Amino acid sequence: MGKISLAMHHAKVNIANNLFVLQLAWRIHPQRVIIDFTVQACRQFSNVFFAVYFMKYIIESISVERDFQQIVYFILITLAILLVLSMLDHWYVQRFKPISDLTIYEKLYLILFRKASTVELKCFEDHEFYNKYTKAIQEADRRTSAVLDSISRIIFSSLATISIFSVMYAIDPWVVLFALLPIVGNFYFGKKLNRLQFKQNEESVPHQRKMDYVNRVIYLSNYAKEIRLSRIFSVLRSTYQEGYDGVISTIHKYRVRAGVISFFKIFLTFTLIFQGVLLYGAYLAIVKESISISSFVVLGTAMVSGAWSLIRMSDSVVEINKNGIFIDNLKSFLHYESEIPEHAEPNLISPPRLQQLALRQLQFTYDGAESATLSDITIELNKNEKIALVGHNGAGKSTLIKLMMRLYDPTEGEITLNGRNIKELDLMSYRAMFGTVFQDFRIFSMTIAENVLMRELESDVDRQLVIEALKKSRVYDKVAALPHGIDTMLTKEFDDEGVVLSGGEFQKIAIARIFAQPAEILILDEPTSALDPIAEYEIFESMLEACEDKAVVIISHRMSSAMLADRIYYLEDGSIQEAGTHTELMQRQGKYAELFLKQAEKYVDQEELVEVANRHEA
Ligand SMILES: Nc1ncnc2c1ncn2[C@@H]1O[C@H](COP(=O)(O)OP(=O)(O)OP(=O)(O)O)[C@@H](O)[C@H]1O
């Protein structure tokens, strides 16, 4: 593509990007768009009127000796208009704009958060995507306001410029040409400066993210203990320093170039416009005597006002260009099409009630990984069946669960629900079939009830549901003893009366989530690590009792819990090594039996674990 057609292409893309945000702003807050344009029109009108036509009228009045009373009326009327326009401007800047900006940001952030919560999990592991997301979030608010300002400014400054220049043209046509030339320079250098700033910004984002990460970690309470009790702070400090050095070095890298370009931009714009044209006007009036002194005065004021209009116009063009480049990130984030579509699609059907979930010869490799994490996995989970996945760390158990819930798609093989590939099913409804607690579950700074329901508490039926769920996860006695019961805030983030529970109690709250959901398949991905063996056994037991009519998948490193399942799958290096009931696997004397016996040896020293085994026997 030639240079000119490339520039045309860029210009087209940038205009399209700005219009995209203008449409977005219109959808979010149409009044803001209308008022923004109206205020801009009024500003430009008063600039042109007072700088040119007002001045022209007064000077002409003197030369044609107009009636003094008429001049006074004219001035009073224009003052009244000026007063109304300044009041409107004041209201817009002080009252309307700040509030409407916040309204736009709030809605825009909601759109971004919604998108972020639906893109595939793998996007958050993709460095490039994450950078785009960070930039879209950082820039979103500023850019919307900037787009509105620059579009309205460019429209009305153009009108203002045309009307001022027509007055100047009538005085001397060459003056207009003279005033136009430096604008080309301003535009040219402004564009160059933008590209440079964009590049600098692009390069500093990864460094900025390092600094943001440290800021976040230091600030969050769940890192506070480790930071105080270890020397990790020095590593965090180095990470922050690396980020800081990176940002500074990108600034240094572009500093000289940006300085030189800025100098030319200012020199050509201001010096040439303001001094040059006035000099030319003086030459016309004094040396050539081709214009009158009153024309020179009008030319002077029109020049100042016209030049500013032109500068505003060319700055707006540059700003539109700058917006366009940044909006690319926002657009590509918002338009990102998930390979796993979250939204309902007409060709996707609602999942039928579970009869059998079958994983057939699955193979899965994480993006960027050299070898497969899972290979040749075949598992069947029937209605009402309880299965357990066991194996050493890194065997692939959690990955298997993520595939089952379609957080990732398998690289090979298929997952079927009652014989139908799950890709043909509506994803949201499919995921709603699962009640899951992961090992890295999160407790939110919200009430206990909201943490259990994972939504707002809406009715007394909900209250009862929460209480029953907490009873099943064996933590209700503790919750009932708190002054606000299930309405107690968890953590002290927003509320001094918020409670901080023990690790095991937090886990029980998280586990209560699966009892409060109308799910058909329950998955416990080892959320019981902070529980003592008896508590874990009791919870699993209670779950199996409460969920007789549901399918259950348990992942646990404690074999005493796994043995409660109807079928156990032993995984190693991403593939199933052994499968069967506890008794079958023990008789086989393979790896499962070895692992079980190793744990049993440790358990013998602790009487409580003997109790677990006894209970199972019973
Ligand atoms: N998001 C990811 N990107 C790349 N590799 C990953 C990712 N998550 C897990 N892995 C890798 O996949 C392998 C299996 O991890 P997985 O978490 O499934 O094991 P696990 O059996 O659940 O382990 P544990 O018992 O320790 O929880 C590990 O080697 C891990 O490094």
The ligand as an SDF file (V2000), in Angstrom:
LIG
                    3D

 31 33  0  0  0  0  0  0  0  0999 V2000
   -3.5870  -22.3500   33.1040 N   0  0  0  0  0  0  0  0  0  0  0  0
   -2.5940  -23.2150   32.8780 C   0  0  0  0  0  0  0  0  0  0  0  0
   -1.7190  -22.9920   31.8790 N   0  0  0  0  0  0  0  0  0  0  0  0
   -0.7290  -23.8580   31.6140 C   0  0  0  0  0  0  0  0  0  0  0  0
   -0.5060  -24.9910   32.3140 N   0  0  0  0  0  0  0  0  0  0  0  0
   -1.3470  -25.2580   33.3360 C   0  0  0  0  0  0  0  0  0  0  0  0
   -2.4260  -24.3920   33.6720 C   0  0  0  0  0  0  0  0  0  0  0  0
   -3.0960  -24.9210   34.7310 N   0  0  0  0  0  0  0  0  0  0  0  0
   -2.4550  -26.0690   35.0260 C   0  0  0  0  0  0  0  0  0  0  0  0
   -1.4140  -26.2780   34.2000 N   0  0  0  0  0  0  0  0  0  0  0  0
   -0.5110  -27.4330   34.1930 C   0  0  0  0  0  0  0  0  0  0  0  0
   -1.2740  -28.6020   33.9860 O   0  0  0  0  0  0  0  0  0  0  0  0
   -0.8270  -29.6420   34.8090 C   0  0  0  0  0  0  0  0  0  0  0  0
   -2.0140  -30.2370   35.5820 C   0  0  0  0  0  0  0  0  0  0  0  0
   -2.4950  -29.2600   36.4810 O   0  0  0  0  0  0  0  0  0  0  0  0
   -3.8160  -29.5130   37.3480 P   0  0  0  0  0  0  0  0  0  0  0  0
   -4.0710  -28.2950   38.1440 O   0  0  0  0  0  0  0  0  0  0  0  0
   -4.8770  -29.9880   36.4590 O   0  0  0  0  0  0  0  0  0  0  0  0
   -3.3210  -30.7070   38.2880 O   0  0  0  0  0  0  0  0  0  0  0  0
   -4.0190  -31.3230   39.5870 P   0  0  0  0  0  0  0  0  0  0  0  0
   -3.9880  -32.7920   39.3980 O   0  0  0  0  0  0  0  0  0  0  0  0
   -5.3430  -30.7030   39.8120 O   0  0  0  0  0  0  0  0  0  0  0  0
   -2.9670  -30.8830   40.6880 O   0  0  0  0  0  0  0  0  0  0  0  0
   -3.1930  -30.6120   42.2610 P   0  0  0  0  0  0  0  0  0  0  0  0
   -3.4960  -31.9120   42.9020 O   0  0  0  0  0  0  0  0  0  0  0  0
   -1.8640  -30.0990   42.6660 O   0  0  0  0  0  0  0  0  0  0  0  0
   -4.2810  -29.6130   42.3650 O   0  0  0  0  0  0  0  0  0  0  0  0
    0.2390  -29.0640   35.7080 C   0  0  0  0  0  0  0  0  0  0  0  0
    1.4930  -29.5070   35.2230 O   0  0  0  0  0  0  0  0  0  0  0  0
    0.1220  -27.5740   35.5450 C   0  0  0  0  0  0  0  0  0  0  0  0
    1.3810  -26.9640   35.5290 O   0  0  0  0  0  0  0  0  0  0  0  0
  1  2  1  0
  2  3  1  0
  2  7  2  0
  3  4  2  0
  4  5  1  0
  5  6  2  0
  6  7  1  0
  6 10  1  0
  7  8  1  0
  8  9  2  0
  9 10  1  0
 10 11  1  0
 11 12  1  0
 11 30  1  0
 12 13  1  0
 13 14  1  0
 13 28  1  0
 14 15  1  0
 15 16  1  0
 16 17  2  0
 16 18  1  0
 16 19  1  0
 19 20  1  0
 20 21  2  0
 20 22  1  0
 20 23  1  0
 23 24  1  0
 24 25  2  0
 24 26  1  0
 24 27  1  0
 28 29  1  0
 28 30  1  0
 30 31  1  0
M  END
$$$$
